[in-house]
Amino acid sequence: MAEKSTKKTGDKAETSSTASKKKPEKKKKDGLIAKVSRFAKELRSEIKKIVWPTKKQVFNNTCVVAVVMISVGAFIWIIDWVFAFLRGLLLGF
């Protein structure tokens, strides 16, 4: 004869055939106030984990962005001027 395996859950022993057919427990639905409160607590804890840059880092990053923007703008302007000049030579403007 085939033996049934048993699982011990808490104080009760269940056979494997009844353990697989067990319905999942329904979670208690939280109210709106509980959800908002939990959200606020989690938000506060996540904000505490943020590592904010120093003023020096912000200044350095701003300078890098400004230099790159000016460089790319100048490059595009030069390319545009060259193409406009070549167009003028080809079409006689």
C-alpha positions in Angstrom: 0.0 0.0 0.0 1.1 3.5 -0.7 1.8 5.6 2.4 0.6 9.2 2.7 3.3 11.7 3.6 2.4 14.1 6.4 3.4 17.7 6.9 3.4 19.2 10.3 2.0 22.7 10.2 1.7 24.3 13.6 0.0 21.8 15.9 -1.9 19.9 13.2 -0.5 17.2 10.9 -2.0 17.2 7.4 -1.7 14.6 4.7 -0.2 15.7 1.4 -3.5 15.3 -0.4 -5.3 17.8 1.8 -2.3 20.2 1.9 -2.4 20.7 -1.8 -6.1 21.3 -1.8 -6.0 23.9 1.0 -7.4 27.2 -0.1 -5.1 30.3 0.3 -6.0 32.5 3.2 -7.6 35.7 2.4 -5.7 38.8 3.5 -7.6 41.3 5.5 -8.1 44.4 3.4 -6.7 47.5 4.9 -8.7 50.7 5.0 -7.8 53.8 3.1 -6.3 55.5 6.2 -4.1 52.5 7.0 -2.9 52.4 3.4 -2.0 56.1 3.4 -0.3 55.8 6.7 1.8 52.8 5.5 2.7 54.7 2.3 3.8 57.8 4.3 6.0 55.6 6.6 7.6 53.9 3.6 8.1 57.2 1.8 9.8 58.7 4.9 12.1 55.7 5.2 13.1 55.8 1.5 13.8 59.5 1.6 16.2 59.0 4.5 18.2 56.6 2.3 18.8 59.3 -0.4 22.4 60.5 -0.6 22.1 64.1 -1.6 25.1 65.7 -3.5 27.1 68.5 -1.9 27.1 72.0 -3.1 30.6 71.5 -4.7 29.3 68.4 -6.6 26.3 70.3 -7.9 28.5 73.2 -9.0 31.0 70.8 -10.7 28.2 68.9 -12.5 26.5 72.1 -13.6 29.8 73.4 -15.1 30.3 70.1 -17.0 26.8 70.3 -18.4 27.3 73.9 -19.4 30.6 73.2 -21.1 29.2 70.2 -23.0 26.2 72.2 -24.1 28.3 75.0 -25.4 30.7 72.6 -27.2 27.9 70.7 -28.9 26.2 73.9 -29.9 29.4 75.3 -31.4 30.0 72.0 -33.3 26.5 72.0 -34.8 26.8 75.7 -35.7 30.1 75.1 -37.5 28.7 72.1 -39.4 25.7 74.1 -40.4 27.9 77.0 -41.6 30.1 74.6 -43.6 27.0 73.1 -45.3 25.5 76.5 -46.0 28.8 77.6 -47.5 29.1 74.5 -49.7 25.4 74.9 -50.8 26.2 78.5 -51.8 29.2 77.3 -53.9 27.2 74.6 -55.6 24.1 76.7 -56.4 25.9 80.0 -56.9 24.4 82.0 -54.1 
